[in-house]
Amino acid sequence: MVKIVWIEQAIQDLNYLAEYIAKDSQRYAELTLEKLLYSVDVLELYLKAGKKYLSSTTIL
């Protein structure tokens, strides 16, 4: 298992994204963040999960 370390900019970006979506729907803002955070949890457990894109990037 690997550990994902969140940088401050990434946390701010998630907050801004949630605020933007919440302008239309608080519920969809929450669901979007939950899905993103779940994807990171999966990545921590299964580092090779997702589809390979180019040579060094993985898409969840």
C-alpha positions as CSV (number, residue, x, y, z in Angstrom):
1,M,0.0,0.0,0.0
2,V,1.2,3.5,-0.8
3,K,0.3,6.7,1.1
4,I,-1.1,9.6,-0.9
5,V,0.1,13.0,0.5
6,W,-2.2,15.9,-0.3
7,I,-0.5,19.2,-1.0
8,E,-2.2,22.4,0.1
9,Q,-3.0,23.4,-3.5
10,A,-4.8,20.1,-4.1
11,I,-7.0,20.6,-1.0
12,Q,-7.8,24.1,-2.0
13,D,-8.7,23.0,-5.5
14,L,-11.1,20.4,-4.1
15,N,-12.7,23.0,-1.9
16,Y,-13.1,25.4,-4.8
17,L,-14.6,22.7,-6.9
18,A,-17.1,21.8,-4.2
19,E,-18.0,25.4,-3.8
20,Y,-18.6,25.8,-7.5
21,I,-20.8,22.8,-7.8
22,A,-22.7,23.7,-4.6
23,K,-23.9,26.9,-6.3
24,D,-26.3,24.6,-8.2
25,S,-26.5,21.6,-5.9
26,Q,-25.1,21.0,-2.5
27,R,-25.9,17.3,-2.8
28,Y,-24.0,16.9,-6.1
29,A,-21.0,18.8,-4.6
30,E,-20.9,16.3,-1.8
31,L,-21.3,13.3,-4.1
32,T,-18.5,14.6,-6.3
33,L,-16.1,15.0,-3.4
34,E,-17.0,11.6,-2.1
35,K,-16.3,10.0,-5.5
36,L,-13.0,11.8,-5.8
37,L,-11.8,10.9,-2.3
38,Y,-12.9,7.3,-2.8
39,S,-10.9,7.1,-6.0
40,V,-7.8,8.3,-4.0
41,D,-8.5,5.6,-1.4
42,V,-8.6,3.0,-4.1
43,L,-5.4,4.3,-5.6
44,E,-3.7,4.0,-2.2
45,L,-4.8,0.3,-1.9
46,Y,-4.3,-0.7,-5.5
47,L,-1.5,1.4,-7.0
48,K,-1.8,-0.1,-10.5
49,A,-5.6,0.4,-10.6
50,G,-7.0,2.4,-13.5
51,K,-6.2,2.7,-17.2
52,K,-2.7,3.5,-18.3
53,Y,-2.4,6.8,-20.2
54,L,0.8,7.7,-22.0
55,S,3.8,6.3,-20.2
56,S,3.6,7.5,-16.6
57,T,0.0,8.6,-15.9
58,T,-2.8,6.5,-14.6
59,I,-6.5,7.4,-15.0
60,L,-8.9,6.2,-12.4
